[in-house]
Amino acid sequence: MDMYSIVLVDDHAIVREGFKRLIEMEPDLEVVAECRCADDAVEAVNQRHPDLVALDLSLPDGSGLPLIEHLRSVSPQTRIVVLSMHNGEPYVSEALRRGASGYVTKGVAPEELVAGLRAVMAGECYLSSDLRQRPSDALDPLSRLTVREREVFLLLAAGRAPKQVAAELGVGQKTIYIHRASLMGKLGAGSELDLYRIAAARGLLPARQ
């Protein structure tokens, strides 16, 4: 029987223990490391190169969203399933965009965690039942942004000036002003400070070093 190695990342020891017991009831699943923060997760994945990482998005040293991309770069073959209390947009779409293969909310039945892990191991993209049942019109306004508007939004929210954004994306400054006007209208924002607040509230900004 093939064994699948899993790294658990959650800052609550009781939660990790509960997930670990649930996972290890399965004969072919093994938790090889438990981590409470992003730094520990990077070290464990770099050393173990596990089959899967079960990752909480709320960590003491920063958002788990940027960590998804970092872990994927450290161990490209490792698949990531997000376990989170956040059950709304843009967390779900942002986690998937950054490289997660599954998203399971902590409000669903425990069995869905194992189902999610197995689905992802089989090469599928898995969303827990509460997310699959949600109507599309319940999405956050951020989901209305185009790919380019999202790029401009994140750069402006991170403090880049329009001129810097234009240079970074390789487009004209006038184009950036057009995108900025459009995305601000969609988000109901009146300034770059509003954009920063929106991004910060959703954990979309990189953790400060």
Buried (B, 14 or more C-beta within 10 A) or exposed (E): EEEBBBBBBBBEEEBBEBBBEBBEEEEEBBBBBBBBBBBBBBBBBEEBBBBBBBBBBBBEEBBBBBBBBBBBEBBEEBBBBBBBEBBEBBBBBBBBBBBBBBBBBBEBEBEBBBBBBBBBBEEEEBBBEEBEEBEEEEBBBBBBBEEBBBBBBBBBBBEBEBEBBBEEBEBEBEBBBBBBEBBBEBBEBEEBEBBBEBBEEBBBBEBEE
